[in-house]
Amino acid sequence: MNSNSKRNQLLEAAAAVIRTQGVEKLTLEAVAREAGVSKGGLLHHFPNKAALVSGMFGKLCHDFSAEVETKASHDPAAGNWSRAYLEATGEDLQGDKWIGTALSAALFSDPELLKDIQADYSHWQRQIEQDSNDPVLSTVIRLAADGLWFAEMFGLGRLDPGLRDQVLQRLLEMSRQEEGGSRP
């Protein structure tokens, strides 16, 4: 296994610890155990917990951002950024990436890490405002997706997966309805 794939394995193990045990249980020992490596092997890639959290946050945020950008670039219709954001959020909630783990870790250990994702959010919001005939509706769709995401991340009124999928589907439908409207 090359160094980069070992590093990614360790970052995925850190995310798994947070998802299954909570951010307060994120320790180097727990991550090494989850990854099936020695603590020394972990320290070779991440000299301390701060470096591990920073690496995990950077990777998960980069992956999510790249996913939104890719989806938006492959959808030529109005509302493409809204849909791209919704689809990436839905996949994140259903998959094992869950950027919420990175956000939780950053908030818990080093809130300064949030500056990068804040810049991404500003970029996405500008794109979302311009991707349709109705910037207010596009923004409402993004905020609804964020609310769903944060509710899942913090365990606040989690929805049944079937209902969550229906909510995401309805938001996607709303993003397609924007095409026929007129911009104020």
ABEGO torsion letter per residue (X at the ends): XBAAAAAAAAAAAAAAAAAAAEAAABBAAAAAAAAGBBAAAAAAABABAAAAAAAAAAAAAAAAAAAAAAAAAABABBGAAAAAAAAAAAAAAABAAGAAAAAAAAAAABAAAAAAAAAAAAAAAAAAAAABABAAAAAAAAAAAAAAAAAAAAGBGBBBAAAAAAAAAAAAAAAAAAAABBBX
